[in-house]
């Protein structure tokens, strides 16, 4: 395996390890998006250089008068006009983000000891204080609105850094998503690029049986966006598109992915891949055995 392939493999392996430790987790999201995150943190994102991996702190409370805002942006090094903002819209992908930060050498591995522990910032559903999270994206579909606002502000200030957004296909069914697409295209936010994990499933099952988005690329183009559709596991393509010159309109990279990629044991759960909760010691043991085979690869 090359470097980025190892990062993607490490993301899946870490996601399974913490799913086992908590008797549940968002595994299919790690399977489908591992290459996307590997490309982002390995080649695409323009981040501030860190002297060493950062340790995650405790949750200190919601922002209020006299209490400073705590943000996970430090893990990305945001604040530099030439660096990118990274906005994770589907906060249930937080475990994938944490794994990517560790694999990229930006978060201390020991921080995961506090994963899903009361009082920790390393939450299952990430918020603005969680590692790598720059804002709280709230209900699905809100992340693109926040990313568009940040991109507009950066454009007005003349900053060269971009706003890079990671989305899931299910949240693109919402009306807010389409309103944000319309606004971002109208205001010609060419400094915004969105990767969409098109794994084809949501919490209620298959996308096409709940609310079909297709032809998704043509719909986005109708609003005026620049759209590219690729194999979401092709690291070279994911990297090349993320490093391409910006357009004068937002760019959407639709990444067709497999929710069971690298973890075929998940196929037994068809068509409900959204969340894994072990229902018996025998089932958990089966996943533990699969994890052991992944460890032998390294």
Buried (B, 14 or more C-beta within 10 A) or exposed (E): EEEBEBBBBBBBBBBBBBBBEBEBBBBBBBBBBBBBBBBBBBBBBBBBEBEEBBEBBBBEEEEEEEEEEBBBBBBBBBEBEEBBBBBBBBBBBBBBBBBBBBBBEBBBBEBBEBBBEEEBBBBBBBBBBBBBBBBBBEEBBBBBBBBBBBBBEBBEEEBEBBBBBBBBBBBBBBEBBBBBBEBBBEBBBBBBBBBBBBBBBBEEBBBEEBEEBEEBBEBBBEBBBBBBBBBBBBBEBBBBBBEBEBBEBBBBBBBBBBBBBBBEBBEEBEEBBBBBEBEEEEBBEBBBEBBEEBEEEE
